[in-house]
Amino acid sequence: MSLLIFVYCSIITIFSQPTSFFSAYKIVISFDVSSLLVFAIIKLHQAQKGTINMKKIFGSLFVIIALVGGYFGYKYYAETYQDMKAYALVPESIPEKKPIKNDTGAIEEGLFSYHYTLTFVKENGETQIMDYELSGETPTPLKPHSFVEAKISQKRITSGPSEISRTAIPEKVLKQLEK
């Protein structure tokens, strides 16, 4: 009986989500979470009647929560910190040197930055546009129309960028940068 209710609630959860606002994995997660809650409530009710062991319920819930947490933890790590080498061509114009503002919007004394938008080409040929802010007390802007190398992830620049020579760039990447 409880399995039937679990399946029924799962089907209702999937079809009640507006798919235009949620990607597929969010629908599956909401489906799993609401279904697990209903299933847990049913099992807790059975446990109070003495038909099922409470240790098994809490052990199962702990394992499920650990697996879901591990999945999302790994996904966050992979998107944020797993990087690969990429190359970019610095724009010909040097951006304006601006004072740095803190979180409240107040200007920090003696700190300045240059804001770049760089189009990186990874070694596998994919392109990725990323913002980069070069900051400090006396920041030196990147040399205009030079090549830089950096390690980038899906969300951020993890290392660099640092200037490199044209000959250090793989030929396939160099052709894409010069388009």
N, CA and C of each residue as an Amber inpcrd file, in Angstrom:
protein
   537
   0.8190000  -1.2000000   0.0000000   0.0000000   0.0000000   0.0000000
   0.8670000   1.2690000   0.0000000   1.8990000   1.2640000   0.8600000
   2.7430000   2.4570000   0.9400000   3.5060000   2.6800000  -0.3680000
   3.9200000   1.6170000  -1.0440000   4.6000000   1.7620000  -2.3260000
   3.6710000   2.3680000  -3.3780000   2.4140000   1.9870000  -3.3450000
   1.4290000   2.5370000  -4.2750000   1.2460000   4.0390000  -4.0470000
   1.1730000   4.4530000  -2.7920000   1.0480000   5.8850000  -2.4720000
   2.3130000   6.6210000  -2.9040000   3.4730000   6.0030000  -2.7050000
   4.7490000   6.5880000  -3.1130000   4.7620000   6.8510000  -4.6300000
   4.3740000   5.8750000  -5.4130000   4.3370000   6.0160000  -6.8670000
   3.3160000   7.0690000  -7.2790000   2.1330000   7.0460000  -6.6660000
   1.0870000   8.0100000  -6.9810000   1.5690000   9.4390000  -6.7020000
   2.1620000   9.6760000  -5.5420000   2.6640000  11.0160000  -5.1990000
   3.7890000  11.4430000  -6.1390000   4.6120000  10.4980000  -6.5550000
   5.6930000  10.8160000  -7.4790000   5.1500000  11.2910000  -8.8180000
   4.1420000  10.6100000  -9.3220000   3.5440000  10.9840000 -10.6130000
   2.8820000  12.3520000 -10.5140000   2.1710000  12.6050000  -9.4390000
   1.5260000  13.9140000  -9.2500000   2.5800000  15.0150000  -9.1800000
   3.6690000  14.7610000  -8.4850000   4.7270000  15.7650000  -8.3540000
   5.3360000  16.1110000  -9.7030000   5.5920000  15.1210000 -10.5310000
   6.1940000  15.3800000 -11.8460000   5.2720000  16.2290000 -12.7120000
   4.0050000  15.8970000 -12.7580000   3.0930000  16.6080000 -13.6530000
   2.6040000  17.9350000 -13.1000000   2.8180000  18.1870000 -11.8220000
   2.3780000  19.4710000 -11.2620000   3.4340000  20.5560000 -11.4180000
   4.6610000  20.2160000 -11.8180000   5.7320000  21.2020000 -11.9740000
   5.6210000  21.8770000 -13.3400000   5.6930000  23.2080000 -13.3860000
   5.6960000  23.9010000 -14.6860000   7.0520000  23.7220000 -15.3620000
   7.0920000  22.9220000 -16.4100000   8.3670000  22.5780000 -17.0340000
   9.0560000  23.7590000 -17.7060000   8.3380000  24.8300000 -17.9990000
   8.9990000  25.9690000 -18.6350000   9.9060000  26.7040000 -17.6530000
   9.6900000  26.5320000 -16.3560000  10.4930000  27.2380000 -15.3650000
  11.5740000  26.3600000 -14.7480000  11.4650000  25.0780000 -14.8560000
  12.4090000  24.1840000 -14.2070000  13.1120000  23.3210000 -15.2380000
  14.3830000  23.1100000 -15.0260000  15.0880000  22.1690000 -15.8900000
  14.7570000  20.7580000 -15.4270000  15.1340000  19.7940000 -16.2180000
  14.7310000  18.4110000 -15.9470000  15.2490000  17.9120000 -14.6050000
  16.4940000  18.2470000 -14.2480000  17.0100000  17.7110000 -13.0000000
  16.3030000  18.3030000 -11.7910000  15.8170000  19.5610000 -11.8750000
  15.0860000  20.1420000 -10.7540000  13.7370000  19.4650000 -10.5710000
  13.1200000  19.0650000 -11.6640000  11.8510000  18.3480000 -11.5660000
  12.0710000  17.0070000 -10.8980000  13.1220000  16.3180000 -11.2900000
  13.4030000  15.0120000 -10.6960000  13.7130000  15.1620000  -9.2140000
  14.4580000  16.1990000  -8.8340000  14.7850000  16.3980000  -7.4260000
  13.5310000  16.7170000  -6.6210000  12.6800000  17.6060000  -7.1230000
  11.4610000  17.9190000  -6.3830000  10.5720000  16.6890000  -6.2960000
  10.5820000  15.8980000  -7.3470000   9.8440000  14.6420000  -7.3570000
  10.3730000  13.7130000  -6.2670000  11.6840000  13.5740000  -6.1920000
  12.2780000  12.6850000  -5.2020000  12.0580000  13.1790000  -3.7830000
  12.2440000  14.4610000  -3.5370000  12.1250000  14.9930000  -2.1910000
  10.6930000  14.8660000  -1.6710000   9.7170000  15.2820000  -2.4690000
   8.3390000  15.1980000  -1.9870000   7.8990000  13.7500000  -1.8440000
   8.3210000  12.9050000  -2.7390000   7.9650000  11.4900000  -2.6440000
   8.6050000  10.8510000  -1.4240000   9.8600000  11.1970000  -1.1580000
  10.5310000  10.6380000   0.0110000   9.8750000  11.0920000   1.3050000
   9.4300000  12.3350000   1.3410000   8.7520000  12.8200000   2.5440000
   7.4620000  12.0560000   2.8000000   6.6800000  11.8690000   1.7650000
   5.4310000  11.1050000   1.9210000   5.7420000   9.6770000   2.3380000
   6.7340000   9.0830000   1.7030000   7.1200000   7.7110000   2.0170000
   7.6070000   7.6150000   3.4590000   8.4140000   8.6040000   3.9090000
   8.9250000   8.6020000   5.2870000   7.7950000   8.7490000   6.2940000
   6.8190000   9.5940000   5.9930000   5.6900000   9.7630000   6.9050000
   4.9160000   8.4590000   7.0450000   4.7040000   7.7850000   5.9340000
   3.9920000   6.4980000   5.9750000   4.7880000   5.4850000   6.7930000
   6.0910000   5.4190000   6.5840000   6.9140000   4.4600000   7.3120000
   6.9810000   4.7960000   8.8040000   7.0360000   6.0870000   9.1320000
   7.0230000   6.4720000  10.5440000   5.7090000   6.0760000  11.2020000
   4.6300000   6.2150000  10.4910000   3.3210000   5.8040000  11.0070000
   3.3140000   4.2940000  11.2540000   3.8750000   3.5420000  10.3310000
   3.9520000   2.0910000  10.5050000   4.8620000   1.7420000  11.6710000
   5.9270000   2.5290000  11.8580000   6.8560000   2.2560000  12.9570000
   6.1930000   2.4770000  14.3030000   5.3140000   3.4740000  14.3770000
   4.6030000   3.7240000  15.6270000   3.6610000   2.5710000  15.9590000
   3.1780000   1.9220000  14.9280000   2.3180000   0.7580000  15.1450000
   3.1500000  -0.4680000  15.5190000   4.4540000  -0.3870000  15.3170000
   5.3320000  -1.5010000  15.6510000   5.5400000  -2.4760000  14.5190000
   5.1520000  -2.1040000  13.2860000   5.3090000  -3.0340000  12.1690000
   6.6460000  -2.8830000  11.4590000   7.4220000  -1.8800000  11.8200000
   8.7130000  -1.6760000  11.1570000   9.7110000  -1.1020000  12.1660000
  10.9790000  -1.3480000  11.9670000  12.0350000  -0.9350000  12.8760000
  12.4400000   0.5200000  12.5980000  12.4590000   1.3770000  13.6320000
  12.8240000   2.7990000  13.4870000  14.2820000   2.9630000  13.0410000
  15.1800000   2.0870000  13.4810000  16.5920000   2.1900000  13.0970000
  16.7550000   2.0580000  11.5870000  15.9830000   1.1830000  10.9800000
  16.0570000   1.0000000   9.5330000  15.5780000   2.2550000   8.8060000
  14.5270000   2.8780000   9.3200000  13.9960000   4.0940000   8.6920000
  15.0230000   5.2190000   8.7370000  15.5440000   5.4960000   9.9340000
  16.4890000   6.5980000  10.0620000  17.8090000   6.2840000   9.3570000
  18.2090000   5.0370000   9.3500000  19.4110000   4.6480000   8.6110000
  19.2280000   4.8650000   7.1190000  18.0700000   4.4700000   6.6050000
  17.7760000   4.6550000   5.1790000  17.7140000   6.1360000   4.8140000
  17.0470000   6.9370000   5.6600000  16.9640000   8.3710000   5.3920000
  18.3500000   9.0150000   5.4170000  19.1970000   8.5980000   6.3540000
  20.5570000   9.1320000   6.4330000  21.3420000   8.8020000   5.1640000
  21.2330000   7.5710000   4.6920000  21.9450000   7.1620000   3.4760000
  21.4490000   7.9630000   2.2750000  20.1480000   8.1480000   2.1610000
  19.5860000   8.9080000   1.0400000  20.0570000  10.3580000   1.0890000
  20.0040000  10.9650000   2.2700000  20.4530000  12.3570000   2.4120000
  21.9460000  12.4720000   2.1110000  22.7380000  11.5090000   2.5570000
  24.1790000  11.5310000   2.2830000  24.4570000  11.3990000   0.7890000
  23.7260000  10.5400000   0.0950000  23.9210000  10.3810000  -1.3490000
  23.5380000  11.6420000  -2.1160000  22.4000000  12.2270000  -1.7650000
  21.9640000  13.4570000  -2.4370000  22.9440000  14.5870000  -2.1510000
  23.3760000  14.7250000  -0.8870000  24.3510000  15.7540000  -0.5290000
  25.6740000  15.5460000  -1.2340000  26.1150000  14.2960000  -1.3300000
  27.3630000  13.9900000  -2.0280000  27.2840000  14.3220000  -3.5020000
  26.1410000  14.0260000  -4.1170000  25.9570000  14.3340000  -5.5390000
  26.0570000  15.8370000  -5.7880000  25.3280000  16.6220000  -4.9990000
  25.3440000  18.0690000  -5.2170000  26.6810000  18.6870000  -4.8170000
  27.3400000  18.1280000  -3.8040000  28.6640000  18.6140000  -3.4230000
  29.6720000  18.3960000  -4.5360000  29.6500000  17.2010000  -5.1260000
  30.5640000  16.9100000  -6.2340000  30.2520000  17.7820000  -7.4450000
  28.9600000  17.9680000  -7.7290000  28.5640000  18.7900000  -8.8750000
  29.0650000  20.2250000  -8.7040000  28.9230000  20.7890000  -7.4940000
  29.4130000  22.1370000  -7.2120000  30.9320000  22.1930000  -7.3920000
  31.6290000  21.1990000  -6.8400000  33.0800000  21.1680000  -6.9590000
  33.5070000  21.1070000  -8.4290000  32.8670000  20.2430000  -9.2000000
  33.2370000  20.0650000 -10.6030000  33.0210000  21.3470000 -11.4030000
  31.9380000  22.0480000 -11.1530000  31.6460000  23.2810000 -11.9040000
  32.5280000  24.4440000 -11.4640000  32.9420000  24.4620000 -10.2140000
  33.6350000  25.6220000  -9.6750000  35.1520000  25.4820000  -9.6760000
  35.6710000  24.2880000  -9.4240000  37.1120000  24.1530000  -9.2130000
  37.8440000  23.2600000 -10.2170000  37.1600000  22.3680000 -10.9120000
  37.8630000  21.5660000 -11.9060000  38.1340000  22.4410000 -13.1200000
  39.4150000  22.6890000 -13.3660000  39.7760000  23.6560000 -14.4040000
  40.5250000  23.0040000 -15.5510000  40.6490000  23.7680000 -16.6080000
  41.4650000  23.3550000 -17.7480000  42.1440000  24.5900000 -18.3220000
  43.2290000  24.3520000 -19.0150000  44.0100000  25.4420000 -19.5850000
  43.2410000  26.0980000 -20.7310000  43.2800000  27.4250000 -20.7470000
  42.6050000  28.1810000 -21.8020000  43.4630000  29.4000000 -22.1540000
  43.2170000  29.9130000 -23.3400000  44.0060000  31.0430000 -23.8610000
  43.0620000  32.1440000 -24.3220000  43.5430000  33.3930000 -24.2170000
  42.7310000  34.5330000 -24.6570000  43.6360000  35.5950000 -25.2680000
  43.0260000  36.4180000 -26.0880000  43.7070000  37.5690000 -26.6820000
  43.2080000  38.8050000 -25.9500000  44.1250000  39.5600000 -25.3710000
  43.7600000  40.7600000 -24.6140000  43.2700000  41.8260000 -25.5970000
  42.1900000  42.5390000 -25.2790000  41.6790000  43.5910000 -26.1770000
  42.7400000  44.6730000 -26.4320000  42.5680000  45.3740000 -27.5460000
  43.5380000  46.4080000 -27.9220000  43.4650000  47.6400000 -27.0330000
  42.3170000  47.9000000 -26.4500000  42.1960000  49.0880000 -25.6010000
  42.3110000  48.6970000 -24.1260000  42.9880000  49.5580000 -23.3760000
  43.1240000  49.3320000 -21.9310000  41.8710000  49.8840000 -21.2560000
  41.2240000  49.0760000 -20.4070000  40.0200000  49.5810000 -19.7320000
  40.3680000  50.7010000 -18.7510000  39.3510000  51.4320000 -18.3760000
  39.5310000  52.5530000 -17.4560000  39.9230000  52.0410000 -16.0690000
  40.8930000  52.7140000 -15.4560000  41.3170000  52.3870000 -14.0980000
  40.2900000  52.9800000 -13.1360000  39.6230000  52.1130000 -12.3660000
  38.5550000  52.5720000 -11.4790000  38.8720000  52.2340000 -10.0330000
  38.4270000  53.0840000  -9.1110000  38.6050000  52.7480000  -7.6930000
  37.7090000  51.5630000  -7.3050000  38.1950000  50.7610000  -6.3820000
  37.4450000  49.5870000  -5.9330000  36.4130000  50.0000000  -4.8950000
  35.2160000  49.4130000  -5.0010000  34.1600000  49.6520000  -4.0230000
  33.9640000  48.3940000  -3.1980000  33.6870000  48.5760000  -1.9030000
  33.4450000  47.4180000  -1.0500000  31.9840000  46.9720000  -1.1570000
  31.5850000  46.0210000  -0.3330000  30.2320000  45.4660000  -0.4040000
  29.1290000  46.4890000  -0.1320000  29.4400000  47.5170000   0.6300000
  28.4350000  48.5380000   0.9410000  28.3810000  49.6320000  -0.1190000
  29.3170000  49.5990000  -1.0800000  29.3390000  50.6010000  -2.1410000
  30.2990000  51.7510000  -1.8780000  30.9520000  51.7410000  -0.7170000
  31.9120000  52.7940000  -0.3900000  33.2330000  52.5170000  -1.1060000
  33.9020000  53.5850000  -1.5350000  35.1710000  53.4620000  -2.2520000
  36.2890000  53.1300000  -1.2600000  37.0860000  52.1290000  -1.6120000
  38.2380000  51.7380000  -0.7930000  39.4180000  52.6370000  -1.1630000
  40.0020000  53.2850000  -0.1810000  41.1190000  54.1990000  -0.4160000
  42.3580000  53.4630000  -0.9100000  42.9510000  53.9560000  -1.9870000
  44.2150000  53.4370000  -2.4860000  44.1310000  52.1410000  -3.2700000
  42.9350000  51.6180000  -3.5280000  42.7910000  50.3800000  -4.2990000
  42.0940000  50.6660000  -5.6190000  42.6640000  50.1360000  -6.6990000
  42.1280000  50.3790000  -8.0400000  42.0130000  49.0610000  -8.8020000
  41.2330000  49.0820000  -9.8940000  41.0810000  47.8590000 -10.6880000
  40.8680000  48.1770000 -12.1610000  41.1960000  47.1850000 -12.9710000
  40.8970000  47.1850000 -14.3990000  39.9450000  46.0210000 -14.6380000
  38.8600000  46.2670000 -15.3360000  37.8710000  45.2150000 -15.6010000
  37.9710000  44.7860000 -17.0630000  38.2440000  43.4950000 -17.2650000
  38.3620000  42.9230000 -18.5990000  37.2490000  41.9080000 -18.8390000
  36.8080000  41.8150000 -20.0700000  35.9540000  40.7180000 -20.5160000
  36.7540000  39.9820000 -21.5790000  37.1730000  38.7650000 -21.2360000
  38.0520000  37.9930000 -22.1070000  37.3070000  36.7980000 -22.6900000
  37.5660000  36.5230000 -23.9530000  37.0150000  35.3360000 -24.6050000
  38.1120000  34.2810000 -24.6220000  37.9470000  33.2710000 -23.7880000
  38.9370000  32.1970000 -23.6790000  38.6050000  31.0840000 -24.6610000
  39.6540000  30.4720000 -25.1920000  39.5210000  29.2800000 -26.0330000
  40.2560000  28.1620000 -25.2980000  39.5140000  27.1070000 -24.9750000
  40.1100000  25.9720000 -24.2690000  40.8810000  25.1040000 -25.2540000
  41.7040000  24.2280000 -24.7200000  42.5160000  23.3550000 -25.5760000
  41.6570000  22.4150000 -26.4170000  40.4290000  22.1390000 -25.9590000
  39.5460000  21.2570000 -26.7310000  38.7570000  22.0280000 -27.7950000
  38.9780000  23.3490000 -27.9000000  38.3370000  24.1580000 -28.9340000
  37.1100000  24.9310000 -28.4800000  36.6090000  24.6730000 -27.2820000
  35.4300000  25.3990000 -26.7770000  35.8240000  26.8240000 -26.3990000
  34.8720000  27.7550000 -26.6050000  35.1080000  29.1360000 -26.1860000
  34.2490000  29.4370000 -24.9610000  34.7620000  30.3390000 -24.1330000
  34.0490000  30.7340000 -22.9150000  34.3930000  32.1820000 -22.6040000
  33.3670000  33.0180000 -22.4480000  33.5590000  34.4330000 -22.1360000
  33.5170000  34.5960000 -20.6260000  34.5550000  35.2460000 -20.0800000
  34.6330000  35.4260000 -18.6300000  35.0860000  36.8460000 -18.3080000
  34.5840000  37.3340000 -17.1860000  35.0200000  38.6350000 -16.6840000
  36.2350000  38.4260000 -15.7860000  37.1640000  39.3830000 -15.8390000
  38.3610000  39.3230000 -15.0100000  38.6450000  40.7220000 -14.4930000
  38.8640000  40.8290000 -13.1860000  39.1660000  42.1150000 -12.5730000
  40.5740000  42.0630000 -12.0090000  41.4570000  42.8890000 -12.5550000
  42.8360000  43.0020000 -12.1080000  42.8700000  44.1460000 -11.1100000
  43.1730000  43.8640000  -9.8460000  43.0580000  44.8980000  -8.8200000
  44.2640000  44.9200000  -7.8910000  44.4100000  46.0310000  -7.1770000
  45.4860000  46.2130000  -6.2100000  45.7490000  47.6880000  -5.9860000
  46.8330000  47.9740000  -5.2490000  47.1740000  49.3800000  -4.9910000
  47.7100000  50.0510000  -6.2560000  48.5430000  49.3490000  -6.9760000
  49.0740000  49.8680000  -8.2490000  48.9920000  48.7620000  -9.2970000
  47.7920000  48.4240000  -9.7550000  47.6710000  47.3350000 -10.7240000
  48.2700000  47.7340000 -12.0770000  48.9280000  46.7980000 -12.7030000
  49.4830000  47.0110000 -14.0330000  48.5490000  46.3490000 -15.0300000
  48.0190000  47.1040000 -15.9750000  47.0760000  46.4970000 -16.9260000
  47.7580000  45.4600000 -17.8060000  46.9730000  44.5560000 -18.3330000
  47.4980000  43.5680000 -19.2750000  47.9450000  44.2850000 -20.5380000
  48.9930000  43.7780000 -21.1460000  49.5290000  44.3850000 -22.3630000
  48.5000000  44.2310000 -23.4860000  48.1100000  45.3450000 -24.1250000
  47.1090000  45.2740000 -25.1890000  47.5520000  44.3720000 -26.3400000
  46.6130000  43.6300000 -26.8750000  46.7810000  42.7300000 -28.0060000
  47.8680000  41.6690000 -27.7580000  47.9540000  41.2180000 -26.4870000
  48.8720000  40.1340000 -26.1510000  48.0680000  38.8800000 -25.8530000
  48.7440000  37.7600000 -25.7790000  48.0880000  36.5020000 -25.4870000
  48.2910000  36.1530000 -24.0160000  47.2420000  35.6420000 -23.3870000
  47.3340000  35.2230000 -21.9930000  46.8600000  33.7830000 -21.8670000
  47.3910000  33.1370000 -20.8400000  47.0250000  31.7630000 -20.5250000
  46.4390000  31.7610000 -19.1120000  45.3950000  30.9780000 -18.8990000
  44.7860000  30.8660000 -17.5760000  44.1890000  29.4780000 -17.4220000
  43.9430000  29.1190000 -16.1830000  43.1820000  27.9010000 -15.9080000
  41.7980000  28.3570000 -15.4930000  40.7840000  27.8550000 -16.2100000
  39.4180000  28.2870000 -15.9440000  38.5120000  27.0820000 -15.7070000
  37.4900000  27.3090000 -14.8790000  36.4460000  26.3080000 -14.6710000
  35.1880000  26.8370000 -15.3520000  34.0750000  26.1850000 -15.1330000
  32.8240000  26.6540000 -15.7340000  32.3850000  27.9860000 -15.1360000
  32.7890000  28.2610000 -13.8850000  32.2990000  29.4560000 -13.1940000
  33.3370000  30.5400000 -12.9590000  34.6300000  30.2060000 -12.9380000
  35.6240000  31.2180000 -12.5820000  36.9940000  30.9260000 -13.1640000
  37.8380000  31.9570000 -13.0860000  39.2440000  31.8060000 -13.4470000
  39.9430000  31.3380000 -12.1760000  40.5210000  30.1390000 -12.2130000
  41.1380000  29.5900000 -11.0020000  42.6120000  29.9540000 -10.8750000
  43.2790000  30.2500000 -11.9900000  44.6930000  30.6100000 -11.9570000
  45.0260000  31.4720000 -13.1800000  45.7360000  32.5820000 -12.9370000
  46.1140000  33.4520000 -14.0480000  45.1480000  34.6040000 -14.1880000
  45.0980000  35.2460000 -15.2990000  45.8330000  34.9960000 -16.5350000
  47.2540000  35.5540000 -16.4770000  48.1310000  34.9010000 -17.2040000
  49.5100000  35.3700000 -17.3100000  49.8910000  35.4200000 -18.7880000
  50.7080000  36.4110000 -19.1150000  51.0790000  36.6260000 -20.5180000
  51.9940000  35.5040000 -21.0030000  51.7490000  35.0550000 -22.2400000
  52.5860000  34.0250000 -22.8530000  52.9040000  34.4400000 -24.2950000
  53.8770000  33.7730000 -24.8710000  54.2440000  34.0940000 -26.2540000
  53.2890000  33.3930000 -27.2120000  53.2360000  33.9050000 -28.3890000
  52.3600000  33.3550000 -29.4380000  52.7410000  31.9120000 -29.7730000
  54.0180000  31.5930000 -29.7120000  54.4810000  30.2520000 -30.0720000
  54.1150000  29.1970000 -29.0350000  53.7620000  29.6030000 -27.8260000
  53.4030000  28.6600000 -26.7670000  51.9460000  28.2010000 -26.8550000
  51.1850000  28.7950000 -27.7720000  49.7660000  28.4630000 -27.9110000
  49.5950000  27.3740000 -28.9590000  48.7850000  26.3470000 -28.6730000
  48.5330000  25.3150000 -29.6840000  47.9540000  25.9240000 -30.9630000
  48.3460000  25.3830000 -32.1100000  47.9590000  25.9350000 -33.4110000
  46.4350000  26.0340000 -33.5810000  45.7230000  25.0040000 -33.1730000
  44.2590000  24.9800000 -33.2970000  43.6130000  26.1290000 -32.5100000
  44.1330000  26.3770000 -31.3130000  43.6110000  27.4460000 -30.4570000
  43.9720000  28.8040000 -31.0340000  45.1810000  28.9330000 -31.5460000
  45.6440000  30.1970000 -32.1110000  44.7710000  30.6330000 -33.2870000
  44.3660000  29.6850000 -34.1200000  43.4870000  30.0200000 -35.2630000
  42.1620000  30.5710000 -34.7720000  41.6240000  29.9870000 -33.7060000
  40.3390000  30.4810000 -33.1710000  40.4920000  31.8500000 -32.5400000
  41.6010000  32.1120000 -31.8770000  41.8190000  33.4040000 -31.2270000
  41.9730000  34.5290000 -32.2340000  42.5290000  34.2380000 -33.3980000
  42.8020000  35.2700000 -34.3790000  41.6420000  35.5170000 -35.3360000
  40.5350000  34.8370000 -35.1630000  39.3640000  35.0650000 -36.0230000
  38.7750000  36.4250000 -35.7880000
